[in-house]
Amino acid sequence: MYRLISGFAVSLLLAGCGGGDGGSDFSKTTTDAQRTCPQNMECGFLSVPKDYSNLNDGDIDVYYGVRRANIPSQRLGILVFNFGGPGASAVNGAGFMAANRLPNDILNRFDIVGMDPRGSGRSEYAEELTLCAENGNCDNEYATLAQYVGSNSVVKDLDQLRQKFGDDKLNFIGYSYGTRLGSLYAQQFPEHVRAIVLDSSMSPNTENYLQLRLGNTKGFDTVANYRLVEASRMSKYETVIDSVNTIKGYVDKEYNWFSKLESDSTLNRLVSRQSDKEWAPISAGLFKFLDDDDVADLRTALYQPIPRMSKKLSSDQLRSDALFRAVICTDELSPISTNEASISEPRFMAESKLFGHYQYEQNASLCADWPNSRDSVANIENMEQKLAGQRILMIGGQYDPATPYAWTELMHQQFGNLASLITVNNYVDHGFSFDGNTCIDNPTTQYLLNPEIPVGNISCDGSIQTKSATYSSGITPEEDIHPAKRVRGFSGI
């Protein structure tokens, strides 16, 4: 298990239950492509160059699925979804969105498309990464394939997909890491942009994984301040963490010892997107601890089972984590050494007294001294000069624990007057569009139907879910979760 998800592992050690999923069939036959396809889609494989810098190096296959527009005569093109990660597949998610979330105005006019990026789902390299991840070491695979699964290659695959469907322009919705793909597409293929939605944006200009995690760490403080409500609690918590990270540890007024394991789990759940399952059960106990210096109720809450949380990662989850590392490290523009990572703790502490030490321990060195070839992504900048007037829609949550709102603001600046921004308030979550909030979904739909008309900058109350989309009957609440909210990878601590 990679360090980026070790906070999740801490929660499992304290309160896990359940089981994992099975593996996947990676056959590339047309019959198998359709056999594993969502019922509402047609699926196949798209042949693309393995190495776009060396077209003589052969082709590979990426998996895609399409749900055709209800009214072909009014079709506006393909609408491609990417749900983030990196590491997440997209075909099943796109099928889910078409069946359970998208309004008829979108279904009537667009072919809904999901493409599994290289290394995910049923696309090329997914089998190799699954096997090595199950065995616990992907170093050999990284040496041979990592340079071919980076974001630059996936963006070029997206353009190949556009050409396959015969469209001159691309429509794209990217969540989280998918915003890197969408913004890179706009940068590399500006003449082929029709409409791009960047939901829960990554930073446009962080040059390595260490910088990403530093920004992420600062964002956790924003979420913590919101959930703790009172500034005195934040101050008390910082004092507690200072003691926890010493040999002495922290002992409350009743002489109860608060362990490092318990502390790490509490930090993890304080910024969890699973508000009802992970944050709500510990909130009263944490408030009592910070207000009265009594940790007993918090400790009791931490050891309660978390519903439907698995102790064992599935093959697909392991593969997703392996792909995350391959993509993030391959994308780096300014690599760092192990020595630079080892001395970076003060930088983390400067971003957050609460989360800095934990983040430094878990995430500082993921890509340090990466020994494999890179395909570095360029910073996203000056997009008003690169686009020919095409408008972009951005959506960001003020209390997003995975991709801080500050990153959305930075991305918004790089697109200038061509970008409209929907800000989501009063809500700790990640990935917002087409999940039941009409304040978000209606302008997103209007933008996709007619991107020439500015949406304007809007603020929406994220706590209001008004069921603006079609929700299927016959599926459980656990199954009725937006695909962007299921994604592992760059999802907090």
N, C-alpha and C positions, 0 to 999 in steps of 0.2 A: 504494500500500500504506500503510495507516495505521500510526501509530507504535506502536500497541499490539502489533503483530506483528513489529516490526523486529528483535527479538532472534532470531526464527525466520529472518528474512532473512539475518542475519549467519552463521548456521550454513550456510545454503545457499551463500553466497558462498565459504565455505571448503570445503564438502564435499557439494555437491548432485549429484543425478542424477535422471533420469526425466522424465515428462510429466504434463500436467494433464487434467482432465475437460472435457466439453462443456457447453453450455448446456441450458436446459430449455424445454419447451413450456408457455406460460402460458394456453392456451385454457381457457375456463370451461364448456365444454359437458359434459353428463353423460357422453357417450361418451369424451371425452378424460380425464375424471376417472377413469374405470375403467381406461382403457388404461394409465395411468401408475401404477396402484394396485399395491401388493404383492400377490402371488398369493394370500396367505392372508387378504386383507382386502377389504371393500367400501368404496368411496370416493365422496365427493360434495362439494358445496359448501354451506356454511351461510351464509345471508344474515343479516348483522348490521348495526346502525347504524354508519355511518361515524364519527359524532361523537355520543357518548352524552350530551353536554350540549346537543345540538341535533338532536333526532330528525327534524326536517324537512329535514336535510341529505342525506338519501338513505341507501342501504344499499350495502355492499360484500360480497364473497364471501371466506370463508376455507375452506381445504381441510382435510378430515378423512378419516380412515380408521378402520374398525372391524373387529375380529375378534370375532365373536359367541361368547358363552359356550358351552362344550361341553354344559352341562346347563341349558337355559333355565329349567326349573322350580325350580332352586336359585340362580338368578342374584341377585347382590347389588348389581348396578349397573354403571356404566361405571368403568373404571380408566384415567385419562388420564395419559399420559406427556409430560413436557417434558425435553429433554436439555441445555438450557442455552444458552449464548451470552452475551448475546442475539445472535441471528442464525441459530440452528440451526432447521431444519425438524424435524418430529416424526413424520410419517406413516410414512416408511420405517423409522425407528428403532423405532417401536412394532411394526411388522410383524416386524422382526428379533427383538425381544424375545420376541414370541409364538412364533416358530419356533425360537429358539435358547437362550433363557435362562429363561423363566418356568416354574415347576413346574405340574404338572397341577392341583394344588389351587387355583391362581390361574386357570388357563385354564378350569377347570370352572365357576367361580362368577362370573367377571367378563367383560364385554365389554371387550376391550383396545382403547384408542382413542389415536390420535395426532392432534393438530391443529397444522397449520403456522401459527405466529403471523403476523400481518400483516407483510408484507414478506419472508417466507421461503417456500421451497418453491414451491407453486403458488397461494398466497394473494394477496390484493390487495396491490399495490405492489411485489411481487417483481420484476415485469418492469421497472418504472421504475428500481428500484435496481440491477438487473443491468446495464442499458444504461448508466446514468451511471457505475457503478463501472468498467465496461470502458473507458469514455472518460476516466476519471481525475478526474472532478469531479462531485460530487453536490450542489453548493450550491443549484442551482435546485430540485432535487427535495426537498431538506431543507426549503426554504422553504414548499413546498406540502403536504408529506405527513408530515413528521417528527412533528408533534403528534398524529397519528392512529395512530402505531405504538408508542407508549409502553406501559409495563407496565399502567397503569390500564385502557387499552382492551382489552388482551389478557385481563386478568382478567375483565372483563365479558363478553368473548367466551366464556370458559370457562363462565360461568354460562348463557349462551345455549345452549351445547352441552349442558350438563346438562339444560336444559329440553327440548331437542330429543329427547333419549332418554327423556324422561318420568320422570326420577329426581328424588326429593325431595332427595337428598343426593349429594355429589360425593366420589369417591375419586381421589386425585391423588398421583403420584410426580414430584417435581421434583429435578433434578440441577443443582448450581451456580447459574447465574442462574435456573433453574427454581424454586429455593427462594424467590426474591423473589416469583414468581408465586404459589406455594403459600401463603406467609405473608400476602401481600396478599389472597388469596382468603379466608383465614380471618378476616382483619380486616374485609373488606367484606361478606362473606356468611356470618357465623358460624353462622347457623341452617341453612345448607345443607352443612355439613361433616360427613362421616361418618368419613373417614380421610385423613390427609395425611402423606406421607413427605417430609422435607426432607433430602436427601442432599448433603453438601458445601456447607454453607450459606454464602450471602453474609451480610454484616453487616446487622443489622436497622436500623441507625441511622447509616449514613454518608450525608451529605447532598449529596455531589457526587463527581465522578470523581476529583478530586485526593485526597480523603480515602480513597477506595477503594484507590488505588494506594499511598498511604502505608501503609495496613494490609497490603496485599499485599507491600510491600517488607520490612516487619518479618517477615512470614511466611517470606520467602526465607532469612533468617538461621537460622531453625529447621531448615529442610531442609539448608542448608549445614553446620551444626554436626553434624547426624546423619550426613551422607555423608562429611564429612572425618574423622570418628571422634575425632581428637585435637584438643584446644583449641589446642595450639601451631601446628597447621596453619592454623586460623582466624586466629590472630594474625599469622602470617607472610603470609597471603593479604591481609589488610587493609593491611599495609605495602606489598606489591606493588602493590595497586590505587591506593594513594596516589601512588606513583611513576608508574604508567601514566597517570594523569590529569594529569600535569605535562608541560611541554614536553620535559623530559629523558627521560621514559619510564623503563622498567625494563630493566636489563642484568644477567644472571645472572653467576655466578662464572666462567663460561667465555666471557664477553663476548658471549653471545647476546642479542639485543634481543627483548623480548616486546612486540609491537605492540598498539595499541589495538584493532584488529580481532580479533586473536587473543584478547585479554583479554575482549572482549565476548562472543565465541563461547564461551569457557570458562565465563563466568558463566551464560550461557544454558543450557549443557548441564549445569552443576552442579545446577540445579533443574529439569531436564527430567523430565517424566513418562515419557518413553521411556527407561526405565532400561537396557534391553538394547542399544538402538541408539545412544543419544546419551551417556549417562553412563558405562556400563561401558567403552566403548572408550578413554576419556580418563582414567579414574580412576587407573590405575597411574602414568601420566605426570604427572598433577597431584600425586599424593602425592610422587613423586620430586622434582618441582620445589619443593614446599613443605618437604620434609624436607632436601634436599641442595642447593637453589639451582641446579638443573640443569634447564633448560626444554626440552632437546632432544627427549626422548621425548614430551612433551606436544605440542610443535609438530608432530612427525611424525603423532601420532594425530589432531590437529585437521584435517589435510589429507587424511585418508582419506575416501573416499566413504561417505555414509550411505545404506544400502539403501533403495530405493523413495522417496527424498525428492525431490520435484519442484522444479525451479528456477522453474517458471512456475505462478502461481496460476490455478486454474480460474475460470470465470465464476461458479460457485456460491460459491467461496471469496471472490472479490472482492465479490460481493453481500452475503455474510455480514458481511464487515468493514464495509461501508457501513451495513448495518442496525445493527451493534453501536454505531457512533457515534450514529446517529439515536436509538436507544432510550436509551442511557446518558445522553446530553445532555438529551433530552426529560424524563427521569425526575428530573433534579436538583432538589433542594429549595432549596439555597443556592448559586446560581451563583457563579463566580469570574471575575475579569477577567484579561486577559493580563498585566497588571502583577503581580497576585497570584501567578499561575503562575510568572512570571519570577524572583520572589524566594523561591521555595519550596525551593530546593536545601538550605538548612540543615535544613529539616524532614525531607527525605528522608535526609540524612546522619545525623540523630538516630535514625532508625529502623534504619539499617544502614550501617556504614562500608564494607561490601563492595559492596552493591548500590545505595546511595543515589544516587551520581552518575549511574550508568547509567539508573536509573529516572527520575530527574529529566529527563535529556536526552530520553528516549523518550516519556514519558507525562504530564508535568505539564500540558501545554497543550491536550490533546485537545478539551476542551469550553470552554476559556476564551473569554469574549466570544461565546458561542453566540448568533447573531442571531435565532434562530427561536423560535416560540411553544413553551412547555413545557406539560407535563401532570404536574406534580411528584407523586412518590409520597410518602406519609406514612411516618414512622418506624413500625416495628413495636414496640409496647410494651403492657404491661399486658394481655396476651392472656388471662390467667386470668379477668379481669373481663369480657372480650368474648365468649368462648366459653361455651357452656352445658354445660361438663363434657366436651366432646369431647377425646379424647386425640390427641396428635401424636407421631410417631416421628421422631427426628433421627439422622443418621449423619454422623460427621466423622472425618477422618484426621488424626492428630497431625502427619504430615509431608506434608500436602497443599500443593503449591506454588501452586495456583491460587486456592483459597479457604482461607485459614489456619484452623487449628483454633480459634484465638481467636474467629473469627466464629461458628463453631458454638456455642461456649460462650456468647457474647453472645445469640444467638438462643434458646438453651436457657433462659437466664435470663428472657427476655421471655414465655415460655410457662409458666414456673414448674413447678408440680407436675403440670401436664397433659402435660408432655413427657417422654418416655423418650429416653435417649441411648445409642447404640452408638458406642464409640470404637475406631477402627482404628489399631493400632500396627504398628511394624516394617515400614513399607511407604510408599514415596513414590509417591503416585498421587492420583487425583481421580475421584470417582464410584465407589461401592463395592457398592451393593445389586444383587442378582441378577447376579452375575458369578462365581459358583462358590465362594464361601466360605460354608459351612453355618452358621458362627457368626453371620454377618450375615444370610444369606438366610432361615434358618428362623424367627428371631424377626420378621423383616419380613413373612414370609408369615402367621405367626400373628396379627400385628397387623392386617393387611389383612382377614383373615377375621373377626376379632372384636376391633375396636378398643376395646371397653369394658374388656378385660382388660389391665392394665398389663404392659408388656414388662419394665420395670425397666432400670436402667443396666448396660450390658455392655461389657467390653473384649474385642476380637477381634484375633488375630494376622493382619494383612493379608497376610503372605507365604505363608499356607497357602491353596492353591486346591484345593478338594475336589470340584469338578465337581458341585455340588448341583443344577444345572439341566440341561435337555436341550440337548446340543450337536449341531448338524447335521453329518452327514458330507457330503463332496463340496464343501466350501468351504475356501479356503486360510486359513492362520493370519492373513494380512493382512485377510481378509474377516471373520474371526471375532473382531471387536473390538467391545466394548460401545459402543453409540452415544454415550454420554456421554463416552467417551474419544476420540472422533473430532472433537469439537466445537471449532471455532475460537472466538475471542472472548476471554472473560475466562479465559485459560488459562496465566497466567504471563507471563514476559518473552519 
